[in-house]
Amino acid sequence: MAVLEQCEPKRVFHYFEEICKIPHGSGNTKQISDYLVGFAKEHGLKYIQDSMNNVVIYKDATEGYENAPTVILQGHMDMVCEKRPDVEHDFTKDGLKLSVKDGYISANGTTLGGDDGIAVAYGLALLESKDIPHPALEVLITVDEEIGLLGAKGFDGSVLKGRRLINLDSEEEGSIWISCAGGLSAYSRIPVQRVEAEGEKIKVKISGLLGGHSGAEIDKNRANANVLMGRFLYGLKKKAGYELIAIDGGQKDNAIPRECTAVLMTSKENSEIIKEYAAYVQGKLREEYTGSDEGIVIDVCSDGIQQAMVMHPTSRERVLFYLVNIPFGILKMSGTIEGLVETSNNIGILKTDEQEVLAVSSVRSSVGAARDAVADKIEYLTEFLGGDFEIRGAYPAWEYRKDSPLRDKMVEVYEDVYGEKPKVVAIHAGLECGLFYEKIDGLDCVSLGPNMKDIHTSEEVLDIASTERVWKYLLKVLETLKN
């Protein structure tokens, strides 16, 4: 029996479970893209699959809606792939292992991909339906949203007729999103030279952090393991001598890293000092992050006396200087929208090889000039240290549209369905809507979705009851869009 067989709405969760059987991490979307094409063929629907594997599936209007303007339903097919350290899972080959508990769906120690698999499931359930009234539909499912909105960037907007777009990539029922931040990925490469050394090899691991989405959770005072490791190593210099071999943490630039590991070399006497200092810093950090990350752990273990190629002291200092000075967290709050984070940065990835330390940050801002100013600061820092800097995946902000008939209609329908007003909000996370505004003249766009928690982490869950309520709301919206 299917795990989600008893969940309502049945056809939505049927397709969600089918999607979860298919590996669909960012950069690995060919299989799920072909699945969508196969669905279109099976149901006799016109479709387009472009060279990037973006898919559009078209469905004619139902009776009585033939003259209504076309509606675009949009989401993305890729997911962030994160797992707990103790979980064995190959995201390139394995399907997700779903569980249902206390009204939530999870994936047993890995990300669930509710962001944005639920959009795909909603779209497929609508496309196969025979008795749901709606205008002509264009269901657009893009690739690689999670690594820079790449599918939306490369998509040819001319294949769409619709000028009303409902994005299904939000995760807060009761909110209608009408604006979002722009962003970019900032790549810094700090060169390192190495010298041979011998001593006690020490591994320092910072773990136990909550992590989270660098847009949605950046305002929740969650710690960044890469930043904490920089603080720890800088402070350690004043307590004990050591050499740095490697530092690695995080897997996605847009996910606040939960773990970071540094490999050091020191003397036998200093190894005990390092352990004592780690215990001291652990206690201080738990105090600092009370209410968000009081579960922080700093673990120190020894691999015994060894020989290794360590970073030259000058290279080590460059790496530490970068980590201590890279901006992290909220950099500016909006001066016009109360409670909105305007500008932030998250150093989500650290990777070390023989020649360099790679650091990748996710820069976000609802103001283009502010986004670029943060990138300039990281570039200057990187080049000052003799490194190379590169920007990838820059995307524009989705700016607030004062005149939005679609927003007004959805607010009206929400009040009818829920008996209360929705929250109409701008968000700090990035959505593809800004790119579609650039590609499609006159586009009117909103974003909605069911409740999810801890997206982009192994604790991600999808609220079943909320999924059903949002489904019913979406159907009511489509029913009212006759003109």
C-alpha positions in Angstrom: 0.0 0.0 0.0 1.2 3.5 -0.8 2.4 5.4 2.2 0.2 8.4 1.4 -2.8 6.5 0.2 -5.0 7.7 3.1 -4.0 11.3 2.7 -6.5 13.9 1.2 -6.7 15.1 -1.5 -5.9 11.6 -2.8 -4.8 12.5 -6.3 -2.6 15.3 -5.1 -0.8 13.0 -2.7 -0.8 10.2 -5.2 1.3 12.3 -7.5 3.4 13.7 -4.7 4.4 10.1 -3.7 5.1 9.2 -7.4 7.4 12.2 -7.6 9.2 11.2 -4.4 10.1 7.8 -6.0 12.1 9.7 -8.6 15.5 11.2 -7.8 15.2 14.9 -8.6 17.9 16.9 -6.9 19.0 20.1 -8.5 21.1 19.3 -11.6 19.6 15.8 -11.8 16.2 16.5 -13.3 16.2 14.6 -16.6 14.3 11.7 -15.1 11.5 13.7 -13.5 11.3 15.9 -16.6 10.7 12.9 -18.7 8.1 11.6 -16.2 6.2 14.8 -16.7 6.4 14.4 -20.5 5.1 10.8 -20.1 2.2 12.1 -18.1 1.3 14.6 -20.8 1.4 11.9 -23.5 -0.7 9.5 -21.4 -3.4 12.1 -20.9 -3.3 13.4 -24.5 -2.1 16.9 -23.5 0.0 19.2 -25.5 3.4 19.8 -23.9 6.8 21.4 -24.5 10.1 20.1 -23.0 12.9 22.5 -23.7 16.6 21.8 -23.9 17.0 22.6 -20.2 14.3 20.1 -19.3 11.7 22.7 -18.3 8.3 21.4 -19.1 5.0 23.2 -20.0 1.8 21.1 -20.1 -1.3 22.8 -21.7 -4.9 22.0 -20.9 -8.0 23.5 -22.6 -10.6 25.4 -20.6 -13.5 23.5 -19.2 -17.1 24.3 -20.4 -18.1 27.8 -19.7 -14.5 29.1 -19.3 -13.6 29.1 -23.0 -13.4 33.0 -23.1 -11.6 33.3 -19.8 -8.0 34.5 -19.8 -5.4 31.7 -19.6 -3.9 31.0 -16.2 -0.3 29.9 -15.7 0.4 27.5 -12.7 4.1 27.4 -11.9 6.5 25.5 -9.7 9.9 23.8 -9.9 10.7 20.1 -10.1 14.1 20.1 -8.4 14.7 19.8 -4.6 17.5 20.5 -2.2 19.3 17.3 -1.2 20.3 17.3 2.5 20.4 14.4 5.0 21.4 13.6 8.5 25.0 12.4 8.9 23.8 9.0 10.1 21.5 8.4 7.2 22.6 6.4 4.2 20.9 7.8 1.1 22.1 8.4 -2.5 20.1 11.3 -3.9 21.2 10.5 -7.4 19.7 7.0 -7.3 17.4 6.5 -4.4 13.8 7.5 -4.0 12.7 9.2 -0.7 11.4 7.1 2.2 8.2 8.7 3.3 6.5 8.7 6.7 3.3 10.1 8.0 3.1 11.2 11.7 0.9 13.6 13.6 -0.5 15.1 10.4 2.8 15.7 8.7 4.8 14.0 6.0 8.5 13.6 6.3 11.3 11.7 4.5 13.1 9.8 7.3 16.2 11.8 7.8 16.4 13.5 4.4 14.9 16.6 2.8 11.3 15.9 1.6 11.2 18.1 -1.4 7.8 19.5 -0.5 9.6 22.6 -1.8 8.5 22.3 -4.6 7.2 18.8 -5.2 3.8 19.9 -3.9 3.4 22.4 -6.8 4.1 19.6 -9.3 1.5 17.4 -7.5 -1.1 20.1 -7.5 -0.4 20.7 -11.2 -0.7 17.1 -12.2 -3.9 16.5 -10.2 -5.5 19.5 -12.0 -4.3 18.4 -15.4 -5.8 14.9 -15.1 -9.1 16.1 -13.6 -12.4 15.8 -15.5 -14.7 17.7 -13.2 -12.8 20.7 -11.9 -13.9 24.0 -13.6 -11.0 26.2 -14.7 -9.8 28.5 -17.5 -7.2 27.2 -20.0 -4.2 26.2 -18.0 -0.5 26.3 -18.8 1.4 24.3 -16.1 5.0 25.3 -16.1 7.5 23.3 -14.1 11.1 24.5 -14.2 14.4 23.0 -13.3 17.2 24.0 -11.0 15.4 26.7 -9.1 17.4 25.8 -6.0 20.8 26.5 -7.5 20.1 29.9 -9.0 16.7 29.8 -10.7 18.5 28.4 -13.8 15.5 26.9 -15.5 13.5 30.1 -15.2 16.4 32.1 -16.6 16.8 29.9 -19.7 13.0 29.6 -20.3 11.5 31.0 -23.4 8.5 33.0 -22.2 7.0 33.3 -25.7 5.6 29.8 -25.4 3.1 31.0 -22.8 -0.1 32.8 -23.7 -1.2 33.5 -20.1 -0.7 36.8 -18.3 -2.0 35.6 -14.9 0.5 33.4 -13.0 0.0 31.6 -9.8 3.3 30.5 -8.4 3.0 27.5 -6.0 6.4 27.8 -4.3 5.5 29.3 -1.0 5.2 27.4 2.3 3.0 29.5 4.5 -0.8 29.0 4.3 -2.7 32.1 5.0 -0.1 34.3 3.2 -0.3 35.6 -0.3 3.2 36.5 -1.4 3.4 39.5 -3.7 7.2 40.4 -3.8 10.5 38.7 -3.1 14.2 39.5 -2.9 16.7 39.2 -5.8 20.0 37.4 -5.2 23.2 35.9 -6.5 25.8 33.2 -5.5 29.2 34.7 -4.6 32.2 32.3 -5.2 35.5 33.1 -3.4 38.6 31.1 -4.0 41.4 31.7 -1.5 44.7 30.1 -2.7 46.7 28.2 -0.2 50.3 27.1 -0.1 51.3 24.1 1.9 54.4 22.9 3.9 55.1 19.5 5.4 54.6 19.1 9.1 54.4 16.4 11.8 52.3 16.4 14.9 49.0 15.3 16.4 46.2 15.4 13.9 43.1 16.9 15.4 39.6 17.0 14.0 37.2 19.7 15.3 33.6 19.4 14.3 30.8 21.9 15.0 27.3 20.3 14.7 23.9 20.2 16.2 22.7 23.3 14.5 19.2 23.7 13.1 20.2 25.2 9.8 17.4 26.2 7.4 16.7 28.2 4.3 18.9 31.3 4.0 15.9 33.4 2.9 13.1 32.1 5.1 15.1 31.4 8.3 17.8 34.1 8.1 15.8 36.2 10.7 15.4 33.4 13.2 18.8 33.9 14.9 20.1 30.5 13.7 23.8 29.9 13.8 26.0 29.3 10.8 28.5 26.5 11.4 31.0 27.9 8.9 30.9 31.3 10.7 31.2 29.7 14.1 34.3 27.7 13.0 36.0 30.9 11.8 35.3 32.4 15.3 36.5 29.2 17.0 39.8 29.0 15.1 40.5 32.7 15.5 40.0 32.5 19.2 42.0 29.3 19.4 45.1 31.1 18.2 45.3 32.9 21.5 45.2 29.7 23.4 47.3 27.1 21.6 49.5 26.9 18.5 48.2 24.9 15.6 48.4 24.4 11.9 45.4 24.2 9.6 45.0 21.3 7.1 41.4 21.7 5.9 38.1 23.3 6.6 34.8 22.0 5.2 31.2 22.9 5.9 27.8 23.1 4.3 26.5 21.7 1.0 24.3 24.5 -0.5 24.9 28.2 -0.6 21.2 28.9 0.1 21.0 26.6 3.2 22.4 27.8 6.6 25.1 25.1 7.3 24.4 22.8 10.2 27.9 21.4 10.4 31.5 22.4 9.8 34.7 20.4 10.3 38.3 21.6 10.6 41.4 19.4 10.5 44.3 20.7 12.5 47.8 19.7 13.4 49.2 20.6 16.8 51.5 19.3 19.6 50.5 16.7 22.1 50.4 19.3 24.9 48.2 21.6 22.9 45.6 18.9 22.0 44.3 19.0 25.6 44.1 22.8 25.6 42.1 22.6 22.3 39.6 20.2 23.9 39.2 22.4 27.0 38.8 25.5 24.8 36.2 23.7 22.6 34.1 22.9 25.7 34.4 26.5 26.9 33.3 27.9 23.5 30.5 25.4 23.2 29.0 26.6 26.5 29.3 30.3 25.4 27.7 29.6 22.0 24.8 27.7 23.6 24.1 30.8 25.8 24.4 33.1 22.8 22.0 31.1 20.7 19.5 30.2 23.5 16.0 29.8 21.9 17.4 28.9 18.4 20.5 26.8 18.5 21.2 25.8 22.1 22.1 22.3 20.8 25.4 23.4 19.4 28.2 20.7 19.9 31.9 21.2 19.4 33.6 17.8 19.3 37.3 17.3 19.2 39.0 14.0 18.4 42.6 12.9 17.7 43.9 10.8 14.9 47.3 10.4 16.5 50.7 11.5 15.5 51.0 12.0 11.7 52.7 13.8 8.9 50.7 16.0 6.6 50.8 18.9 4.3 49.5 21.9 6.3 48.7 25.4 5.1 51.6 27.8 5.2 51.0 30.2 8.2 50.3 33.0 5.7 47.7 31.0 3.9 46.1 30.0 7.2 45.8 33.6 8.2 44.2 34.5 4.9 41.6 31.8 5.4 40.9 32.9 9.0 40.7 36.6 8.0 38.2 35.8 5.3 36.0 33.8 7.7 36.1 36.4 10.5 35.2 39.2 8.1 32.7 37.7 5.6 29.3 39.3 6.3 26.6 36.9 7.6 23.0 37.2 8.5 20.7 40.2 8.3 22.6 43.2 6.9 19.7 45.6 6.6 16.0 45.6 7.3 13.6 47.3 4.9 12.9 50.9 5.6 9.5 50.7 3.9 8.0 47.3 4.7 7.8 46.5 8.4 9.5 43.3 9.5 11.0 42.5 6.0 14.6 41.6 5.8 16.0 43.7 2.9 19.6 42.5 2.6 21.4 39.4 3.9 24.3 37.1 3.3 24.8 33.4 4.0 28.2 31.6 3.6 26.7 28.2 2.9 29.7 26.2 1.5 33.3 25.8 2.5 35.5 23.3 0.7 39.2 22.7 0.9 41.5 21.0 -1.6 45.3 21.1 -2.0 45.4 24.5 -3.8 42.6 26.5 -2.4 39.6 27.0 0.0 36.4 27.6 -1.8 33.7 29.7 -0.1 30.2 30.1 -1.6 27.7 32.7 -0.3 24.1 33.4 -1.1 23.5 37.2 -1.3 19.9 38.4 -1.1 18.3 41.8 -1.3 15.0 43.3 -2.4 17.1 46.3 -3.6 19.4 45.6 -6.5 22.0 48.2 -5.6 22.3 46.7 -2.0 22.7 43.2 -3.4 25.5 44.3 -5.6 27.1 46.3 -2.8 27.4 43.1 -0.7 28.9 41.2 -3.7 31.4 44.1 -4.1 32.4 43.8 -0.4 33.0 40.0 -0.7 34.9 40.6 -4.0 37.1 43.2 -2.3 37.8 40.9 0.7 38.6 38.0 -1.6 40.9 39.9 -3.9 42.6 41.6 -0.9 43.6 38.1 0.2 44.9 37.2 -3.2 41.9 35.2 -4.2 39.6 35.0 -7.2 35.9 36.1 -7.1 33.0 35.1 -9.4 29.3 35.8 -9.4 26.9 33.0 -10.5 23.2 32.8 -10.8 22.2 36.4 -10.3 18.5 37.0 -10.5 16.3 40.1 -10.1 13.9 40.9 -7.3 10.2 40.5 -7.8 9.0 44.0 -7.3 5.7 44.9 -5.7 3.0 45.6 -8.2 0.5 48.3 -7.0 -2.2 47.3 -9.5 -2.8 43.6 -9.4 -6.3 42.3 -10.2 -5.2 38.7 -9.6 -4.0 39.6 -6.1 -7.3 41.4 -5.4 -9.3 38.4 -6.6 -7.3 36.0 -4.5 -7.7 38.1 -1.4 -11.5 38.2 -2.0 -11.7 34.4 -2.5 -9.6 33.8 0.5 -12.0 35.8 2.7 -14.9 33.8 1.3 -13.2 30.4 1.8 -11.4 31.0 5.2 -13.7 33.7 6.7 -10.7 36.0 7.4 -8.3 38.2 5.5 -5.0 36.6 4.3 -1.6 38.2 5.0 -0.4 39.9 1.9 3.4 39.9 2.3 6.7 40.6 0.7 9.4 37.9 1.5 13.2 37.7 1.7 13.5 34.3 0.0 13.9 34.2 -3.8 11.2 33.1 -6.2 11.2 32.8 -10.0 8.4 35.4 -10.4 10.9 38.2 -10.9 12.4 36.5 -13.9 8.9 35.8 -15.4 8.0 39.5 -15.0 11.0 40.3 -17.2 10.1 37.7 -19.8 6.3 38.2 -20.1 4.9 41.7 -20.7 1.9 42.6 -18.5 2.3 39.6 -16.2 0.2 39.6 -13.0 1.6 37.2 -10.4 1.0 35.9 -6.9 2.5 33.0 -4.9 0.9 30.7 -2.4 1.3 27.2 -0.9 0.6 25.0 2.1 2.4 25.0 5.4 5.9 23.4 5.5 8.5 23.5 8.2 12.3 23.4 8.1 12.6 23.2 4.3 16.1 22.5 2.9 16.9 20.5 6.1 16.6 16.8 7.0 13.7 17.9 9.4 11.5 19.1 6.6 7.8 18.3 6.9 4.7 19.0 4.9 1.3 19.7 6.7 -1.3 17.3 5.2 -4.4 19.2 6.4 -2.9 22.5 5.1 -2.2 20.9 1.7 -5.9 20.0 1.4 -7.1 23.4 2.5 -4.8 25.2 0.0 -5.9 22.8 -2.7 -9.6 23.7 -2.1 -8.7 27.3 -2.1 -6.8 27.0 -5.4 -9.7 25.3 -7.0 -12.1 28.0 -5.8 -9.8 30.7 -7.2 -9.7 29.0 -10.6 -13.5 28.6 -10.5 -13.9 32.4 -10.1 -11.4 33.4 -12.8 -14.0 33.7 -15.6 -12.9 37.2 -16.7 
